[in-house]
Amino acid sequence: MLTPWFRHGLTIFAMFCAAFVNLTPYAKADQSDAINAIEDFDHAMLSIFRRGQDALTATTRPVMIIARDVTVLSDDGGQATYSRDAPHYLVFKSTSHILLGIIGAVTPWPQGDAASELWKNEFSTISEEIEKLLPLIDGLKISESAMVRQKKMLETAKAFVDQALSEQKLTREAVIKVINDMRPEWSANMRDAARAELEALHKAVSDARSEMDEDDWNKMYVVHHGGSNVKNVNVVLLYLQRVMPEKVTAGQVLFAESAHGTDAMAKYAGYAKMQRLVGAWAFGDPARMEVDLLGYEAGSILDELIPVSPSVFAVDE
């Protein structure tokens, strides 16, 4: 049993410890005020950064936006649009999407009754859509040989889906066969679609170029867009590499991944230039920000955090 004197001593000691803890800021468990302050600071700095980026975007003129059409934004606030309408491109690419429809209908590959009903429903839709299109396809202004090609491809696809529905049976071999059977037609369509797109693009860019003086042309940035899967090789980039290689080399041709609309694509030009300025100011390398800011540090840290066994090749040696 504790004596009164000892209990009194423990009480005084506890009071002393509590007072010491309260006097030691590092011992406080609650950091919410400091974290809030950090977040506010971060927001303020990024807001300043983005205002600078927006101002840079506004001064990045002229800029050529290659989207549905070719649009040139000039430094006086003007905007000129040059059509790159290519109806044949739409025809040849759209009918060839029958290939995507079939692949989509069998993906994931059917397993079980529920999945079986899914491909049947999708095949029924494909058959119905082909039935709606075929009577109207003669109205397209394409050559007779191209017309025959479209009909053959669609009729081949319809025969395949109708047979699968009739037999209530789907095999991988049958899918492979119909894709190969249609291959000559959709491959030819891709060539014709590429030609139609390039001819329309070249006319639009040439028309824009003819209305610009040499100084504006030299300082102009070009922004085009698309999905990430075509970032490095796409029709527009291949065209730009041919007609303005000096801009590609100088970094004046930019790919705005998944950006849509003139405003969004113009803003991407400011974003790209701002990232180059950060790299130049902070690292002496305008291209530095093309690598994750922490990327160069990550390798050695990962080696430390996640040790790995030597390669079997190293062990064998």
VEXSE-20144 format. One line per 4 residues: number of its first residue (from 1); their letters; for each residue x negated, y negated, z of N, C-alpha, C. Coordinates in pm, whole numbers. Each point is the difference from the previous one (the first is absolute). Example, Ala and Ser with C-alpha at 12.3 -4.5 7.8 and 13.67 -1.06 7.14 Angstrom:
<sites>
1 = as = -1319,569,780,89,-119,0,-90,-120,0  35,-105,-72,-82,-119,6,77,-109,73
</sites>
This chain:
<sites>
1 = mltp = -85,120,0,85,-120,0,-89,-125,0  40,-101,-84,-78,-123,-8,28,-88,120  -106,-60,51,16,-92,113,54,-132,-51  67,-79,85,52,-131,-42,-111,-87,-57
5 = wfrh = -115,7,62,-112,-84,-48,-39,39,-143  -3,132,-26,-42,47,-134,106,-37,-105  129,15,44,106,-38,-95,-7,-148,-32  -30,-84,99,-12,-143,-20,-117,-30,-96
9 = glti = -106,74,15,-116,-19,-88,33,36,-144  76,107,-21,39,39,-135,88,-107,-65  89,-58,80,89,-104,-53,-80,-120,-47  -97,-43,81,-83,-115,-39,-80,31,-126
13 = famf = -51,125,-10,-79,40,-115,86,-2,-128  124,49,13,91,2,-114,32,-142,-47  19,-91,95,29,-140,-35,-119,-63,-72  -119,34,47,-121,-52,-62,-13,49,-145
17 = caaf = 29,130,-21,-10,58,-135,100,-64,-94  122,-22,50,103,-62,-84,-41,-141,-39  -55,-76,95,-43,-136,-30,-113,1,-102  -90,98,11,-114,9,-93,48,31,-142
21 = vnlt = 98,91,-8,55,35,-131,65,-121,-65  74,-77,78,69,-116,-55,-97,-108,-47  -120,-1,62,-100,-98,-39,-83,45,-119  19,127,-46,-79,56,-109,86,11,-125
25 = pyak = -10,-93,-96,89,4,-118,-14,126,-81  -119,61,-2,-19,120,-81,77,119,54  44,-10,126,73,110,60,149,-8,-31  46,-109,-58,142,-11,-30,37,97,-112
29 = adqs = 104,79,24,42,99,-100,81,-65,-111  69,-109,31,89,-62,-97,-78,-97,-88  -13,35,-130,-72,-86,-94,94,-70,-96  128,4,28,97,-46,-98,-23,-146,-41
33 = dain = -33,-87,94,-21,-141,-35,-118,-14,-96  -106,72,31,-119,-8,-85,27,58,-138  70,113,-5,31,62,-130,89,-92,-82  99,-61,66,87,-94,-71,-80,-116,-57
37 = aied = -96,-48,80,-83,-110,-45,-85,41,-120  -53,122,5,-79,51,-112,85,9,-125  123,51,13,89,14,-115,37,-137,-57  23,-97,88,30,-136,-47,-118,-59,-76
41 = fdha = -120,23,54,-121,-50,-64,-17,63,-137  20,132,-7,-13,72,-126,99,-55,-103  123,-21,44,103,-53,-90,-40,-138,-51  -53,-86,89,-38,-135,-39,-113,2,-103
45 = mlsi = -100,86,22,-113,6,-93,43,54,-137  83,105,1,46,56,-127,92,-96,-74  76,-80,75,87,-99,-64,-84,-106,-71  -109,-43,63,-90,-96,-65,-61,63,-125
49 = frrg = -43,125,14,-61,72,-113,98,9,-117  124,34,28,99,16,-106,39,-133,-62  -2,-107,79,27,-131,-59,-110,-37,-99  -124,32,35,-109,-22,-93,15,86,-124
53 = qdal = 44,124,19,21,90,-113,111,-51,-90  108,-51,60,110,-55,-80,-46,-121,-80  -84,-84,63,-51,-117,-71,-91,43,-115  -77,105,21,-87,51,-105,82,57,-114
57 = tatt = 108,68,34,91,53,-102,54,-113,-88  40,-109,63,58,-112,-73,-99,-64,-96  -131,9,33,-100,-63,-86,-60,99,-101  40,126,9,-49,99,-97,84,-9,-126
61 = rpvm = -33,-96,-82,73,-25,-123,-101,-38,-109  25,37,-124,114,81,-41,-19,146,38  112,71,14,-4,143,25,100,66,-95  -43,110,-60,86,74,-91,55,121,73
65 = iiar = 132,12,4,67,111,66,50,95,-109  -46,125,4,46,99,-96,93,97,73  128,-20,-19,101,86,61,95,42,-112  128,-20,19,94,33,-107,-31,-84,-124
69 = dvtv = -32,-128,21,-47,-88,-106,-136,-54,40  -60,-83,-83,-125,-67,32,34,-144,36  -35,-40,123,33,-133,49,-128,-72,39  -14,-124,-46,-116,-82,35,46,-114,89
73 = lsdd = -59,-8,120,27,-108,93,-114,-101,-13  31,-125,-34,-103,-100,-23,-22,-86,124  -108,-77,1,-34,-79,118,89,-122,17  82,-32,-98,93,-113,15,139,47,45
77 = ggqa = 8,127,41,128,54,47,85,59,-109  -48,-5,-123,77,54,-111,-6,151,-5  94,57,-73,7,145,-15,47,33,-142  -79,82,-68,35,41,-136,8,152,-5
81 = tysr = 106,52,-61,21,144,-5,-2,47,-145  -72,111,-22,-14,59,-133,52,143,6  100,27,-79,67,130,5,-92,112,-44  4,110,74,-68,122,-46,103,112,-15
85 = daph = 116,-43,-55,110,94,-22,-43,107,-101  21,126,37,-37,111,-88,108,107,10  110,-14,-75,111,96,10,-44,144,-26  -90,21,-94,-42,137,-31,-72,63,119
89 = ylvf = -72,-84,76,-66,50,121,104,60,94  109,-72,21,105,48,89,60,130,-51  24,8,-131,61,119,-59,-90,122,22  -123,-12,-45,-90,117,2,-34,43,143
93 = ksts = -15,-97,88,-35,37,138,121,56,73  117,-59,-23,120,43,73,44,140,-38  3,30,-128,43,135,-39,-100,105,51  -127,-37,4,-102,94,50,14,26,149
97 = hill = 76,-84,69,21,22,143,86,122,29  48,66,-107,66,129,19,-95,97,70  -129,-15,-30,-101,83,65,1,-24,151  8,-127,42,1,-31,142,127,50,67
101 = giig = 112,-8,-74,125,48,55,-5,149,33  -54,78,-93,-9,145,22,-95,31,116  -115,-67,3,-96,25,109,61,-40,134  70,-115,3,63,-43,124,107,96,48
105 = avtp = 72,61,-94,109,91,36,-50,129,64  -122,40,-32,-52,127,54,-103,-22,110  -8,-124,51,-96,-33,104,72,-46,126  -33,55,118,-83,118,22,62,123,-67
109 = wpqg = -82,99,-27,53,119,-67,110,62,85  115,32,-61,116,46,77,-29,124,86  34,-11,127,-11,112,93,130,8,79  80,103,-20,124,16,73,120,-56,-73
113 = daas = 119,25,56,125,-36,-67,17,-151,-15  -35,-75,105,17,-146,-6,-84,-60,-111  -124,45,-12,-89,-50,-105,49,42,-137  60,119,-9,55,48,-126,111,-93,-48
117 = elwk = 87,-42,92,108,-91,-36,-55,-134,-46  -113,-41,58,-57,-129,-36,-47,-1,-145  -77,101,-42,-48,-2,-139,115,15,-100  102,74,41,116,15,-90,71,-134,-18
121 = nefs = 15,-73,109,63,-132,-10,-82,-94,-90  -131,4,19,-87,-88,-78,0,41,-148  -1,128,-27,4,46,-138,132,-38,-67  108,6,76,130,-43,-54,-4,-147,-39
125 = tise = -63,-82,85,-14,-143,-30,-83,-21,-126  -111,74,-13,-85,-12,-119,80,33,-126  75,110,5,79,42,-115,103,-108,-37  67,-55,100,102,-103,-24,-61,-126,-59
129 = eiek = -117,-41,51,-64,-121,-49,-47,17,-145  -48,117,-33,-41,24,-139,123,-3,-91  110,57,45,124,-1,-78,47,-143,-27  -18,-89,97,42,-139,-18,-91,-75,-96
133 = llpl = -130,33,4,-97,-73,-81,-1,42,-147  9,130,-25,-18,51,-137,93,-66,-104  130,-19,28,88,-60,-103,-36,-145,-31  -73,-67,91,-31,-142,-17,-141,-24,-51
137 = idgl = -82,103,-1,-141,-18,-28,-26,-44,-143  94,29,-91,-17,-44,-139,3,-152,-13  49,-68,102,5,-146,-4,-134,-67,27  -100,78,39,-132,-56,27,-71,-33,-131
141 = kise = -69,-113,-2,-71,-43,-121,-142,56,1  -8,130,-21,-129,66,-9,-4,80,-130  -117,45,-38,-14,73,-127,76,132,6  28,55,-118,71,127,-8,-78,111,67
145 = samv = -131,1,-20,-82,105,63,1,-12,152  -3,-125,49,5,-20,145,136,41,55  107,-26,-77,134,40,42,11,152,10  -51,68,-99,1,148,2,-75,51,122
149 = rqkk = -109,-67,33,-82,41,114,76,-14,131  72,-111,16,76,-20,125,110,105,15  70,25,-110,108,97,5,-52,140,32  -110,37,-62,-56,132,22,-40,17,147
153 = mlet = -63,-100,56,-43,8,140,119,11,94  100,-82,-21,117,1,88,81,128,-16  13,48,-121,75,124,-23,-73,121,59  -133,-2,-5,-78,108,62,22,0,151
157 = akaf = -2,-118,58,22,-11,145,140,45,38  99,-42,-78,138,36,32,22,151,-11  -58,62,-101,14,145,-14,-60,72,121  -110,-52,50,-66,61,116,86,-11,125
161 = vdqa = 48,-122,31,77,-16,124,133,72,-9  63,0,-116,127,68,-17,-15,151,17  -109,54,-53,-23,144,15,-25,37,146  -79,-83,69,-28,26,142,129,-5,81
165 = lseq = 88,-94,-31,127,-11,71,91,119,-32  0,41,-124,84,113,-41,-45,129,68  -131,19,6,-54,124,60,-14,-11,151  17,-124,53,-18,-22,144,-139,48,45
169 = kltr = -98,-27,-85,-134,52,25,-104,-102,-46  -102,-16,83,-107,-93,-32,-134,67,28  -90,-3,-97,-133,58,20,-106,-103,-37  -115,12,62,-112,-90,-31,-41,15,-146
173 = eavi = 2,122,-47,-40,26,-139,89,-77,-97  132,-5,30,93,-70,-88,-26,-151,1  -33,-53,117,-29,-144,10,-127,-33,-78  -103,82,17,-125,-21,-74,25,5,-150
177 = kvin = 82,95,-42,28,17,-143,70,-122,-59  102,-53,70,73,-113,-57,-88,-125,-5  -87,-18,100,-93,-114,-2,-92,11,-121  -54,120,-22,-88,20,-115,73,-12,-132
181 = dmrp = 127,46,-3,79,-11,-122,24,-147,-37  16,-86,101,25,-143,-24,-128,-81,-15  -113,60,30,-125,-75,7,-32,-79,-127  12,58,-120,-33,-78,-120,83,-128,-11
185 = ewsa = 127,9,40,88,-116,-12,-33,-108,103  -11,40,129,-26,-105,98,-143,-53,-9  -94,79,-48,-136,-51,-20,-1,-105,-112  72,28,-109,10,-98,-108,71,-126,46
189 = nmrd = 100,16,86,70,-115,56,-93,-89,82  -90,62,76,-92,-78,82,-93,-83,-88  -43,56,-111,-84,-75,-92,77,-118,-59  123,25,-43,80,-108,-59,37,-106,103
193 = aara = 25,43,124,32,-96,106,-121,-88,30  -119,61,5,-121,-77,25,-24,-102,-111  21,41,-125,-18,-92,-112,98,-117,9  127,30,30,101,-105,9,-35,-98,113
197 = elea = -45,52,113,-34,-87,113,-120,-87,-33  -102,59,-60,-122,-75,-31,25,-108,-105  81,30,-101,29,-99,-102,74,-120,60  98,28,88,75,-109,62,-89,-80,95
201 = lhka = -84,69,76,-89,-67,94,-100,-88,-74  -56,53,-108,-101,-76,-74,60,-126,-61  121,10,-51,64,-119,-57,25,-105,108  50,44,118,30,-95,107,-128,-69,49
205 = vsda = -107,78,24,-125,-59,48,-61,-92,-106  7,41,-125,-55,-82,-109,77,-132,-13  132,5,15,80,-123,-6,-36,-93,115  -18,58,119,-39,-82,116,-138,-62,-22
209 = rsem = -92,80,-51,-137,-48,-22,-2,-115,-100  82,6,-101,0,-103,-104,45,-136,53  69,-2,114,51,-125,55,-85,-52,115  -114,65,26,-87,-42,110,-131,-54,-55
213 = dedd = -54,-104,67,-131,-47,-42,-109,90,60  -120,-17,-46,-110,89,38,-29,-4,149  8,-118,60,-30,-14,143,101,76,84  130,-16,-33,104,72,75,-16,150,-18
217 = wnkm = -29,40,-122,-16,144,-26,-116,57,83  -110,-72,8,-118,51,70,23,14,150  76,-91,59,20,7,145,125,79,40  76,45,-97,126,69,27,-22,138,63
221 = yvvh = 80,29,104,6,134,57,115,75,-65  -14,131,-10,104,85,-58,40,104,104  129,8,28,50,94,100,98,96,-68  -25,128,12,96,100,-49,31,94,116
225 = hggs = 97,87,-17,44,80,114,39,141,-43  30,81,101,41,138,-21,-12,76,131  27,130,-6,-13,85,118,-146,36,25  -27,45,122,-139,29,38,-60,113,-83
229 = nvkn = 85,88,-53,-52,113,-76,-59,-42,-134  33,-119,-48,-56,-46,-128,-90,-122,18  -52,-16,118,-79,-119,29,-123,-12,-89  -69,111,-22,-128,-5,-69,10,19,-151
233 = vnvv = 102,71,-46,16,21,-144,148,-18,-35  30,-108,-72,136,-21,-47,-6,-78,-130  111,-2,-72,4,-60,-133,-44,-146,4  52,-77,97,-31,-143,5,-149,-22,26
237 = llyl = -56,73,97,-142,-18,31,-88,38,-119  33,110,-68,-77,39,-117,5,-109,-107  115,-63,-14,14,-110,-96,-86,-119,43  8,-38,127,-75,-116,48,-150,23,-9
241 = qrvm = -44,122,24,-142,30,-14,-47,-20,-142  90,17,-96,-37,-16,-140,2,-146,-43  103,-75,42,16,-136,-53,-65,-107,88  -24,27,126,-65,-99,86,-98,67,97
245 = pekv = -99,70,-54,-94,72,86,-76,-91,96  -23,-126,-43,-74,-92,87,80,-32,125  132,-4,-9,83,-25,118,1,122,92  3,118,-59,-5,122,82,-132,3,77
249 = tagq = -110,-29,-67,-131,1,65,-10,-107,108  62,-116,-24,-7,-111,95,97,15,116  81,104,-1,97,19,107,123,-88,-14  26,-49,-121,117,-84,-21,123,80,-42
253 = vlfa = -15,131,-14,114,88,-28,31,76,127  122,-17,51,38,55,130,119,94,-15  -2,107,78,110,96,1,79,-17,128  122,-49,-12,86,-23,117,84,125,23
257 = esah = -51,89,81,64,129,19,142,-14,56  95,53,-74,141,6,42,60,-137,29  -60,-107,-50,59,-134,15,102,-20,-112  107,-70,31,105,-20,-100,43,-146,0
261 = gtda = 13,-56,-118,44,-138,-12,-118,-95,-18  26,-110,-71,-105,-96,-30,-62,-58,126  82,-38,98,-53,-62,122,-92,96,75  45,124,16,-80,98,75,-133,27,-69
265 = maky = 2,6,-131,-123,28,-73,-94,-120,-1  56,-121,-5,-83,-120,9,-64,-10,137  74,35,104,-56,-2,135,-113,100,16  7,109,-76,-107,99,10,-133,-59,-47
269 = agya = 7,-91,-98,-123,-64,-45,-65,-77,115  82,-74,76,-53,-72,116,-53,93,107  71,111,20,-46,99,99,-136,56,-39  -15,39,-127,-127,59,-45,-114,-100,11
273 = kmqr = 24,-125,-38,-105,-101,9,-36,-29,145  100,2,90,-28,-25,142,-85,111,58  28,124,-38,-80,111,49,-145,-12,-48  -18,-48,-121,-136,-20,-51,-71,-110,77
277 = lvga = 74,-106,37,-60,-107,78,-42,49,138  84,83,62,-36,57,131,-130,79,-13  -8,85,-103,-121,78,-20,-122,-87,-22  18,-107,-79,-113,-87,-30,-46,-79,123
281 = wafg = 96,-59,74,-34,-78,118,-60,87,111  64,110,27,-39,80,118,-116,95,-27  -8,52,-123,-98,106,-27,-96,-31,-115  25,-114,-68,-83,-31,-115,27,90,-118
285 = dpar = 117,67,1,34,95,-104,148,-12,-32  36,-62,-114,142,-18,-33,78,131,-9  -70,111,-28,69,128,-15,10,77,131  -52,-56,108,-5,74,127,137,44,50
289 = mevd = 103,-82,-22,132,31,54,73,105,-81  -62,49,-108,58,113,-72,-20,129,77  -83,-6,103,-20,111,91,65,-36,133  63,95,66,58,-22,131,-101,-74,88
293 = llgy = 47,-104,68,-90,-82,81,-80,83,99  61,109,49,-69,87,95,-63,121,-67  14,6,-132,-40,121,-71,-145,38,16  -91,-100,-7,-142,32,7,-41,47,140
297 = eags = 81,-37,99,-32,40,138,57,137,34  101,41,-76,77,118,40,-81,128,-5  -91,15,-96,-71,126,-16,-76,42,124  -81,-90,54,-80,36,118,88,21,123
301 = ilde = 110,-77,10,90,17,114,72,135,-8  41,38,-120,63,131,-17,-97,112,33  -127,-16,-38,-101,100,35,-10,16,151  15,-112,70,-9,3,146,125,59,64
305 = lipv = 118,-40,-53,125,43,61,37,143,-35  -30,41,-125,45,130,-47,-119,76,-59  -81,60,85,-115,77,-50,48,117,-85  -77,34,-102,35,113,-85,-118,96,-5
309 = spsv = 33,126,-32,-105,101,-12,-77,-23,-129  -127,40,-6,-77,-15,-124,66,77,-114  -20,-48,-120,51,69,-118,-60,138,-9  75,94,-55,-50,137,-15,-125,1,-87
313 = favd = -8,-97,-94,-118,-9,-86,-122,-37,83  19,-95,93,-111,-42,84,-44,116,90  95,77,53,-33,111,87,-75,108,-77  48,27,-122,-66,105,-80,-142,-38,-33
317 = e = -24,-127,-20,-136,-41,-32,-91,11,121
</sites>
